[in-house]
């Protein structure tokens, strides 16, 4: 596959916007794409969202892993949703291609889940990747990028499409900041600058901290979908 050429850190204000009026929601429900580096807490976020949303919304999940179905198995084991509502894509060694350059496999799986369950909302989790990985708007209507403080407080200022062009940036595992010597004030300042004021939430997903705000932003975006 071809790779998109990036010559700058990206811009929140100039990011690609959702194709809300240009796609068919009868074929595939509103789709939330969750990305971020390996170990940042993407799967934990999917689990927390399923537990909060599933009682009130008809949802399903697609996970992406490079050569395993580890994340799907984790979600099934923790009863995120009934097992038949959680599907997995094995992306091979280039996980970002499956969410941007060649989305066909993920798109098909999401459409199949929607056809089977008449979903109101779909979650897709990318394989862990670098800061340049981001979702195609053909695949994700709302993009969440998850980083964690244990990778260091310099991550937000490094930029890249995940940091700058996601609809929501989550800085996870804030409880580890002191242990790893990360300065949350620096991260907040750099995130605000790199994201041109776009929403950033500091969270402890595993401990449910800031989940109310995250869910609120997702539901707010979902409410903008044209009625089918």
Secondary structure, DSSP 8 states (H G I E B T S, - for coil): -------S---STTS----TTTS-TTTS-EEEEEEESTTSSHHHHHHHHHHHHTTTS-EEEEEEESS--HHHHHHHHTTSS-GGGEEEEE-TT-TTGGGTT--HHHHHHHHHHHHHH--SEEEEE-----TT----TTT-SEEEEEEEGGG-TTHHHH--HHHHHSSEEEEE-GGGHHHHT--HHHHHHHHHHHTTT--EEE-BGGGTBTHHHHHHHHHHHHTTS---
